[in-house]
Amino acid sequence: SQKIEQNSEALNIQEGKTATLTCNYTNYSPAYLQWYRQDPGRGPVFLLLIRENEKEKRKERLKVTFDTTLKQSLFHITASQPADSATYLCALVSYNNNDMRFGAGTRLTVKP
Amino acid sequence: DAEITQSPRHKITETGRQVTLACHQTWNHNNMFWYRQDLGHGLRLIHYSYGVQDTNKGEVSDGYSVSRSNTEDLPLTLESAASSQTSVYFCASSEHSGDNEQFFGPGTRLTVL
């Protein structure tokens, strides 16, 4: 069966460090992958998209990698700040179907 | 500014009642989606629409229905609410299919007693 796993339910790091979140998938042929941020009581907000043929994408302090051999995406936040504390969701769209499937999310806490 | 709104934001109902959750977007997006979010499961797709009169079932569609009579609205109906449908419901829209970001509403917290 198809699975999307974000392997840490919660991640605590110190301000200024780099946060690395992982998204693993099985039985997917992903066309592309997206990362979203969700704050408590709010809907998810889009951050970055990376396509199957792209290895890496950057946006300000954010970096996403996509390894289709390992079936994994890594999401990095450099120079993390307490304001980065939120839940981060990965989502895949595969070639086989058009709908987007989400992982359960990783709750990141950045401590001052 | 364009936006996506959901109403009500909170709803308590009883088992067996019909409930309709509203979703309205002013981006003129063709695509609209309904998800439910539960602890440990993340977001799961209920129904989606690629345009007026188009509706499709998602991963967890049993017990839910949608209709799309105009571009702006995609109401979600629970025909006979069950306690298992207690959840937070999110509506989203996107301009196109494929590699377009989705814009999410603020969510509706539904409790079925």
HADDOCK unambig.tbl for C-alpha pairs under 7 A between the chains (distance, minus, plus):
assign (segid A and resid 42 and name CA) (segid B and resid 106 and name CA) 5.09 0.50 0.50
assign (segid A and resid 42 and name CA) (segid B and resid 107 and name CA) 6.72 0.50 0.50
assign (segid A and resid 43 and name CA) (segid B and resid 90 and name CA) 6.88 0.50 0.50
assign (segid A and resid 43 and name CA) (segid B and resid 104 and name CA) 5.38 0.50 0.50
assign (segid A and resid 43 and name CA) (segid B and resid 105 and name CA) 5.71 0.50 0.50
assign (segid A and resid 43 and name CA) (segid B and resid 106 and name CA) 4.90 0.50 0.50
assign (segid A and resid 43 and name CA) (segid B and resid 107 and name CA) 6.19 0.50 0.50
assign (segid A and resid 44 and name CA) (segid B and resid 104 and name CA) 6.10 0.50 0.50
assign (segid A and resid 45 and name CA) (segid B and resid 103 and name CA) 6.88 0.50 0.50
assign (segid A and resid 45 and name CA) (segid B and resid 104 and name CA) 6.95 0.50 0.50
assign (segid A and resid 46 and name CA) (segid B and resid 101 and name CA) 6.22 0.50 0.50
assign (segid A and resid 46 and name CA) (segid B and resid 102 and name CA) 6.92 0.50 0.50
assign (segid A and resid 98 and name CA) (segid B and resid 98 and name CA) 6.79 0.50 0.50
assign (segid A and resid 101 and name CA) (segid B and resid 44 and name CA) 6.98 0.50 0.50
assign (segid A and resid 102 and name CA) (segid B and resid 42 and name CA) 6.41 0.50 0.50
assign (segid A and resid 102 and name CA) (segid B and resid 43 and name CA) 5.72 0.50 0.50
assign (segid A and resid 103 and name CA) (segid B and resid 42 and name CA) 5.83 0.50 0.50
assign (segid A and resid 104 and name CA) (segid B and resid 40 and name CA) 6.00 0.50 0.50
assign (segid A and resid 104 and name CA) (segid B and resid 41 and name CA) 5.32 0.50 0.50
assign (segid A and resid 104 and name CA) (segid B and resid 42 and name CA) 3.75 0.50 0.50
assign (segid A and resid 104 and name CA) (segid B and resid 43 and name CA) 6.97 0.50 0.50
assign (segid A and resid 105 and name CA) (segid B and resid 42 and name CA) 6.50 0.50 0.50
